[in-house]
Each structure stands twice: as structure tokens, then as C-alpha cells.
Amino acid sequence: SQKIEQNSEALNIQEGKTATLTCNYTNYSPAYLQWYRQDPGRGPVFLLLIRENEKEKRKERLKVTFDTTLKQSLFHITASQPADSATYLCALAEAAGNKLTFGGGTRVLVKP
Amino acid sequence: DAGVIQSPRHEVTEMGQEVTLRCKPISGHDYLFWYRQTMMRGLELLIYFNNNVPIDDSGMPEDRFSAKMPNASFSTLKIQPSEPRDSAVYFCASTLKGQPKDYGYTFGSGTRLTVV
């Protein structure tokens, strides 16, 4: 069966450190993968997209890698700040359609 | 732009009642998606539209759920009759015309539905 797995345990990290989140998938052939941020009581907000033929993407303090052999994406927040505390969701779409399927999300708590 | 607008923000209803959730996508976006989010199942795609036409409704849980998009600026998701297990946050999202893959989806703030 198809699965998108993210660590369900919250990630507690000290301010200034790098947070690294993992997204693993099974039985998908994604054309691209996206990362979203979700704050309590709000809808997800788009952060980054990475295509199947790209290894790495950066945006300010965010970095995403995509390894189609390992079927894994890593999401890094460098120099983390308390304002980065939120739930981060990965989502992927296959080339066949426009459907975006989400993982369960990982909650990040950055402590000052 | 005001973003994707959903109403109501909160809805509490009794089991067996009809519930209608509303969504106004961003102007110019021609893809619209309805998702449901629960602690147990996460964010699930229910149905999506392209140019007001339903493309994939395979995520709609059962016949009690229906969705319409009568024009480019309005969509509804209806549950009739509602059941306690329908309690969830329902999100509407839209994306840019022609290239939904490249820019991500813009989500509304959601409707928190509680069926008692």
C-alpha cells in the first residue's frame, strides 16, 4: 500500500541549532515533493517544492533534499528560532495527476 | 487578495442534520481541493475540481458527502445526514492556473465541524 511517513514524535530543539525532519514514502513515484508549515488553528502554508530530478533546494534558512533511490526527503531548518515552532508536513504528487497527498506531519518546538 | 475564504469557521450540529461548508478560492486559481484533517488520519483529500469540473472524488468517504462548484469563485461541501465521525477540520485549497505543481496550494483557515 502507499504510505508517506513522517516522525510522529515532536522534535524539541534548542534555539540556534539545526532541525532535521524526515519524510519517507512507499509505493509512490513522485514527480515532486512539497513541504508545508501548519500553525495551530490555521491551514497549511506552502514553503518549498523540489522536483524528482533535483537533489537539493534552499530558501533562506530552509533546505530540502530529495533522494528518489532512498525514497526520502529531508527538511532542514538552520539557525532555528522559537518562531519556527509549528507542525511541518511533507506532501507529494505523482506525475499522473495533480493530487497532493500529505504525510502526518512532525511537530517542532524550538526552545529559547 | 484575501486568500482562500472558508465559512463558517466553526460549526456544531446534531447528528442527522445537514451541514454545508463554503469556500471561495483565490481569483484566477482554477484548481480547488477539499481536504479533511483529523488526528487519526491526518490531511486527506476528499475531492478536487479543475475549471469547476470535479476531476477526482475517490476520497469522498460515502454518499452522504457531496461537493459542487457552480462557478469559479464558489464551492460547497455538503454532508447529509451528518454523523459524529464526520467531526474534523475541513480545508479548502486552491492553486495557480495551469501549473498547480509549481507553486504549492493556498489553504483556507478551515472549518472546524463538530457533530454531537
Chai-1 contact restraints between the chains, C-beta under 6 A:
chainA,res_idxA,chainB,res_idxB,connection_type,confidence,min_distance_angstrom,max_distance_angstrom,comment,restraint_id
A,Y32,B,K101,contact,1.0,0.0,6.0,A-B,restraint_1
A,Q34,B,G104,contact,1.0,0.0,6.0,A-B,restraint_2
A,R42,B,S109,contact,1.0,0.0,6.0,A-B,restraint_3
A,G43,B,F91,contact,1.0,0.0,6.0,A-B,restraint_4
A,G43,B,F107,contact,1.0,0.0,6.0,A-B,restraint_5
A,G43,B,G108,contact,1.0,0.0,6.0,A-B,restraint_6
A,G43,B,S109,contact,1.0,0.0,6.0,A-B,restraint_7
A,G43,B,G110,contact,1.0,0.0,6.0,A-B,restraint_8
A,P44,B,F107,contact,1.0,0.0,6.0,A-B,restraint_9
A,F46,B,G104,contact,1.0,0.0,6.0,A-B,restraint_10
A,N98,B,P100,contact,1.0,0.0,6.0,A-B,restraint_11
A,K99,B,L45,contact,1.0,0.0,6.0,A-B,restraint_12
A,F102,B,L43,contact,1.0,0.0,6.0,A-B,restraint_13
A,G104,B,G42,contact,1.0,0.0,6.0,A-B,restraint_14
